Amino acid sequence: MVTAPPRVLAIAGSDSGGGAGIQADLKTMLALGVHGMTVVCAVTAQNSVGVQGYWELPCEAIRAQLDSVLGDIGAQAIKTGMLASPEIVATVCDVLSEVAAPVVVDPVAVSKHGDSLLSAGTLDAVRERLLPLATVVTPNLLEAELLAGLKITNETQMMTAARAISSMGPQWVLVKGGHLPGNPVDLLFDGRQAIRFPGRRVVSLHTHGTGCTLASAIASRLAMGDDVASAVKAAKEFVTGAIAGGYPLGAGIGPVDHGWLLRAGVGAAD
């Protein structure tokens, strides 16, 4: 008898260009061998050169999607991405507060091109409602600066930001250092000690979807039974390969290659 793979629910926005958002989440989940499900919270008009607009879905539509999926299918892990308004954050948190599955929060604030994806008051709602529900939150440097309210130019400041964000309630904080010069170092902090994840710099223009992909990969590995540190390690390896395989698309920044494992013939659980 065929059994279902682990199930992961992505709660995020749609990227019409296919490189980030819900589309990146589902591609990552497929590549890693889990069943991906979605709650679409916003629709973007987006391509390789920027975000031309976004439209939030009504909260009742978001709540209906959550109730439909979780009430019938359930999830072994949940990933949140673009939650564009305080009302959407509240709607999602009302449901997640009753769910036992681990929650990976990608605190999406701006697009790869610098376009804001949040309305006024949303960052406060993320701090106050969403972060206390997070198993792990995965800010890049800009997002960590916004959440912590400080400038980050080195690894010491990354650690300071991780401590500040940890005080907001998540179990783990992963501050991603890829935007600093040199080989990247990410810091995973559990409120007491930090784990350093050094990596190699992959030089590529085509990095659209990196943050969504990493968070979804972490959620996928958690659903498969990894602990947080092991999930982060495996997810970083997956993203490094995806960045290395990034390809040009349109006139601007192309996506990472979510299918690189499949093309390389590598098993999802390797």
C-alpha positions in Angstrom: 0.0 0.0 0.0 1.3 3.4 -0.9 1.6 5.8 2.0 1.6 9.6 1.8 4.8 11.5 2.2 5.2 14.1 5.0 3.0 17.1 4.5 4.1 20.7 4.6 1.8 23.8 4.4 3.1 27.0 3.0 1.2 30.2 4.0 2.5 32.9 1.7 2.0 35.1 -1.4 2.0 34.0 -5.0 4.9 35.1 -7.3 3.6 35.3 -10.9 7.2 34.9 -12.2 7.5 31.5 -10.5 10.8 32.1 -8.7 9.8 32.9 -5.1 6.7 32.8 -2.9 4.2 29.9 -3.1 5.8 28.7 -6.3 9.3 28.4 -4.8 7.8 26.7 -1.7 6.0 24.0 -3.8 9.1 23.4 -6.0 11.3 23.0 -2.9 8.9 20.6 -1.2 8.6 18.4 -4.3 12.4 18.3 -4.7 12.8 17.3 -1.0 10.2 14.6 -1.2 7.3 16.0 0.9 3.8 16.9 -0.1 3.3 20.7 -0.4 0.1 22.5 0.3 -0.8 26.2 0.2 -2.7 29.0 1.7 -2.4 31.9 -0.7 -2.5 35.2 1.2 -1.7 37.6 -1.6 -1.2 37.7 -5.3 1.7 39.6 -6.8 2.4 41.0 -10.3 6.1 40.1 -10.4 8.8 39.3 -12.8 12.6 39.3 -13.0 12.9 43.1 -12.8 10.6 43.8 -9.8 7.2 43.7 -8.2 4.6 45.8 -10.1 1.9 45.3 -7.6 0.3 43.1 -5.0 -3.2 42.4 -3.8 -4.1 40.9 -0.5 -6.7 38.2 -0.3 -9.7 38.7 2.1 -9.1 37.3 5.6 -12.1 35.1 5.2 -10.6 33.5 2.2 -7.3 32.9 4.0 -9.1 31.5 7.0 -11.2 29.2 4.8 -8.0 27.8 3.2 -6.4 27.2 6.6 -9.5 25.4 7.9 -9.9 23.4 4.7 -6.3 22.0 4.6 -5.7 21.6 8.4 -9.1 20.3 9.1 -8.8 17.4 6.7 -5.2 16.8 5.6 -3.1 18.2 8.4 0.5 19.1 8.3 3.8 17.9 9.8 5.3 21.4 9.4 4.2 24.9 8.4 6.1 27.7 6.7 4.9 31.3 6.6 6.1 33.8 4.0 4.5 37.0 2.8 1.8 38.1 5.3 1.2 41.6 4.0 -1.1 43.2 6.7 -1.7 43.1 10.4 -5.1 41.6 9.7 -3.6 38.7 7.7 -1.0 38.1 10.5 -3.8 38.0 13.1 -5.9 35.6 11.0 -3.0 33.2 10.4 -1.9 33.4 14.1 -5.4 32.7 15.4 -5.2 29.3 13.6 -1.5 28.5 14.2 -1.9 29.0 17.9 -4.0 25.9 17.9 -1.6 23.8 15.8 1.1 21.6 17.2 3.3 21.3 14.0 6.6 23.2 13.9 6.3 26.6 12.3 9.1 28.2 10.1 8.6 31.9 9.8 10.3 33.7 6.8 9.6 37.3 7.8 9.3 38.6 4.3 9.4 42.4 4.2 10.9 43.4 0.9 11.4 41.7 -2.5 14.8 40.9 -4.0 14.5 44.1 -5.9 13.8 46.3 -2.8 10.1 46.6 -3.2 8.1 46.8 0.1 5.7 43.9 0.6 4.2 45.0 3.9 1.5 47.5 4.8 1.8 49.8 7.9 1.8 48.0 11.2 2.6 44.6 9.9 6.1 44.4 11.3 4.7 45.1 14.8 2.1 42.3 14.3 4.8 39.9 13.2 6.8 40.7 16.3 3.9 40.5 18.7 1.8 37.7 17.3 3.8 35.6 14.9 7.3 35.3 16.3 6.1 33.7 19.6 4.6 30.9 17.6 7.7 30.3 15.5 9.9 27.2 15.9 12.5 29.0 13.9 12.5 32.4 12.2 14.8 33.0 9.2 15.5 36.7 8.7 18.1 37.9 6.2 20.2 40.9 7.3 17.6 43.6 6.2 14.8 41.7 7.9 16.9 41.2 11.0 17.6 44.9 11.1 13.9 45.8 10.8 12.9 43.3 13.5 15.7 44.1 15.9 15.9 47.9 15.1 19.6 48.0 14.7 22.2 48.1 11.9 24.1 44.9 11.0 27.5 45.2 9.4 29.4 42.2 10.9 29.0 38.9 12.7 29.0 40.4 16.1 26.0 42.6 15.2 24.3 39.5 13.7 24.6 37.9 17.2 23.2 41.0 18.9 20.2 41.0 16.5 19.7 37.3 17.1 19.5 37.9 20.8 17.0 40.8 20.3 14.8 38.7 18.0 15.0 35.7 20.3 13.6 37.8 23.1 10.4 38.2 21.0 9.5 34.6 21.5 10.7 32.2 18.7 12.4 29.0 19.8 15.2 29.5 17.3 16.5 32.4 15.3 18.5 31.9 12.1 20.1 35.2 11.0 21.4 34.8 7.5 24.6 36.6 6.7 24.7 36.2 2.9 24.6 40.0 2.3 27.9 40.6 4.2 31.2 40.6 2.2 33.2 37.4 2.0 32.1 33.8 2.5 28.7 33.8 4.2 28.1 32.8 7.8 24.6 32.1 9.2 24.0 32.1 12.9 21.4 29.8 14.5 20.5 30.9 18.1 18.3 29.1 20.6 18.3 31.8 23.3 21.4 30.4 25.0 24.0 29.4 22.5 24.7 29.9 18.8 25.6 27.5 16.1 27.7 28.9 13.2 27.0 27.7 9.7 29.9 28.9 7.5 29.4 28.5 3.7 31.1 29.1 0.4 30.2 32.2 -1.6 28.5 31.2 -4.8 28.8 34.1 -7.3 25.5 34.4 -9.2 23.2 37.2 -10.2 20.3 34.7 -10.3 19.3 34.4 -6.6 15.5 35.2 -6.8 13.6 33.0 -4.2 16.6 32.2 -2.0 14.8 33.1 1.3 11.6 31.3 0.5 13.5 28.3 -0.7 15.6 28.1 2.5 12.6 28.4 4.8 10.6 25.8 2.9 13.6 23.4 2.9 13.9 23.8 6.7 10.1 23.1 7.1 10.4 20.1 4.8 13.3 18.6 6.7 11.5 19.2 10.0 8.5 17.4 8.6 10.8 14.5 7.7 11.9 14.2 11.4 15.1 16.3 11.5 15.9 18.4 14.6 16.2 22.2 14.0 20.0 22.2 13.6 20.0 19.3 11.3 17.2 20.7 9.2 19.0 24.0 8.8 22.2 22.2 7.8 20.4 20.2 5.1 18.4 23.2 3.9 21.5 25.3 3.5 23.1 22.5 1.4 20.0 22.4 -0.8 20.0 26.2 -1.2 23.7 26.4 -2.0 23.1 23.9 -4.9 20.1 25.9 -6.0 22.0 29.1 -6.1 24.8 27.5 -8.0 22.2 26.4 -10.6 20.5 29.7 -10.8 19.6 30.6 -14.4 18.7 33.8 -16.4 15.1 34.5 -16.9 13.7 37.7 -18.4 15.7 41.0 -18.2 16.6 41.0 -14.5 17.4 38.6 -11.6 16.6 35.0 -12.5 15.6 32.3 -10.0 17.6 29.7 -8.1 17.2 26.2 -9.5 14.8 24.3 -7.3 15.2 21.2 -9.4 18.9 20.8 -9.2 18.8 17.7 -7.1 16.4 16.0 -9.6 18.7 16.9 -12.5 21.7 15.7 -10.6 20.0 12.4 -9.8 20.5 12.9 -6.0 17.9 11.4 -3.7 15.8 13.9 -1.7 16.8 12.4 1.6 20.6 12.2 0.9 
